[in-house]
Amino acid sequence: MISGTCNCGGVAFTVEGPLPPASACHCGQCRKQSGHVWASAPVAETALAFTKDATLTWYDSSDIAKRGFCNRCGAFLFWKHRDEAQISVAMGALEAPTGTQLGRHIFVADKGDYYDIADDLPQRAQ
């Protein structure tokens, strides 16, 4: 079991592991929401359990997805595609050890012009 929280503790959750390799998303929405690159791991909805969710708010960020965040501290915690039974969980919200590593970069066609991707992990344009 892996635990996670937002900054203020208003949202607390557990993930039944193990976690798959994480993705670093470079899309414009993730960069704006997180301030840079957003790293997450997809988990089955059934593997995610909330122990506190009073401050969890969902934002419809597009026609296909929504983003979950704490409405008190602003921490961006989750990304959910409307047609999938999984939720991407922010790696930064999880307590160590997570038992996983970064496995790929996605939406690199949209990455910021102020940095380079300097590792050898697979990169997807979208």
N, C-alpha and C positions, 0 to 999 in steps of 0.2 A: 504494500500500500504506500502510495506517495502522497504527501500532503502539500497543499498550496494555499496561499492567501493573497489578498490585495495588500496595499501598504498599510491601511488602517485596521485591517482585520474584520471589516464589515462583510466581506465575502471570504469564506473558508470552504475548502473542498478537499476531497481525496480522489485519487485515481487508482484504480485497480490495475497494477502493472502486469507485465513489463511494458515500458514505453517503446514505441518504434523509433527509428532515427528521426531527429527533428529536421525541419526545413527552415531556412532563413529566407523570408519573403522580402523582396525589394520593390514591391508594387507601390504606387503613389499613395494609396490609402493607408497601407501599413506604415509607410515612412511618416506620413502626416500624423497618424494616431500615436505612434510610438516615439517619434522624434528621430528615428534612424531606421534600422532594419529590425523586423519583428521575427523572432524565432519561436516556433511552436511545434508541438507533436500532436498528431491526430489520434484521438481515442474514441472508442465506441461510446455512445451516449449512456449505455448501460454500465460502463466502467467509471463514470463520473458521478460522484455523490456530494451533495452540498451539506455541510454542517452549519453554515451560516450563509444566508443569501438575501438578507433584508435590504442591502444596498446595491444588489445586482440589478443592472438595467441593461436592456437589449436595445441596440440601435440598428434600424434597417439601413445598412450602408449601401445596398444596391438591390437590384431586382432579384438577385440570386442568393444573397448572404446577409447575415446580421452579425453584429459584434457585441460582445458582452463586456461591460465595464462596471467598476464601482462608482456609484453616483456621489459618494462622499470624498474619496481620495483621487478619483479619476483613473485608477489603474486599468489598463486595457488587458483583459484576461482571456477572452475566448473569441473564436471566429467560427461561425456555423453556416454551412451551405444548406439552403432550404430543402434540397432533395436528397440529402445524405444523412445516414444514421450515425454520424460521428461529429465530434467537436474538436477543433484545434485548440489546445491549451498552451498558454504562454509559458515558455521555459523559464523565464525570469520569475514567475510566480511560484515555482515549485521549490520545495525544500530539497537540499542535497542529502544524500546522493540520488540522482535521477536514474542512473543506470543506463543512460543512453548518450549519444553524441550527435552532433550536427551531421546530417547525411547528404544534404543538397541545398542548392540555392534555387529559388523560383522567382519568376518575373524579373529576371536580370535585364531584360530589354527596357524596363522602366526604372532601373536603379539610378540613384543620384549621381551627378557628375563630380561630386566632391570626394569620392573614394573609389578604390579599386578592390576587386575581389582577389585576394592573394593566396588562397588555398587551392588545392587540387580537387576539390569536391565537384560532382556533376553540377552543371548549370543548365537550367531550362529558361528559354526566352519568355515563356508564359507560365 
